Amino acid sequence: MNIAPLTPIFVPSYFLKMNLRNKNSWAQVTGFLKTSEANVWRLLTEPQLTERYIYNCQLHADWHIGGQAVWTALDENGKWIDHVRAQVLVYSPYQHLAFNVVHQATAKRPEVTSELHYILKPKVEGVHLTIKQGDFVKLNLDEELFESCQQGWKYVMPLLIETSQHFFEQPG
């Protein structure tokens, strides 16, 4: 029996890294907010509220599919600076909000676009909110952008819940 020798193949490092994570290609966090879907929607769409939990950034958008969105913040000189630009992908009030988010080019990678989803699921005493961003495998990127987004959302979710408690939850 003749067996041909194995031919070495080139496998890009980003492919190996992503597969080592069991194809976990979406940064994702979940939280439970003891308030209504309408109030969670306000948390996600009102600039004065987004500023309280997402890196001091106000979200301004044209609220329709295809509309432009920007997260902007005041710099130390009092000037508004755009931090993240996006386009509205899904606009289903009280249920699902999604964007195509533009990640600016760096020395390590070109400009790329990921999807960002906020998914609201009503429960008896509040709303289960899932935030997910990706698909980083589809973008053919190394783990750096995935990890950055995952850590960012892990930082944001507790602040979002705290903002909800401050504005919408009544003391028990």
Beta strands, then each sheet from edge to edge (+ up, - down):
strand 1: 26-33
strand 2: 58-61
strand 3: 68-74
strand 4: 80-92
strand 5: 96-103
strand 6: 112-123
strand 7: 126-134
sheet 1: 1+ 7- 6+ 5- 4+ 3- 2+
end
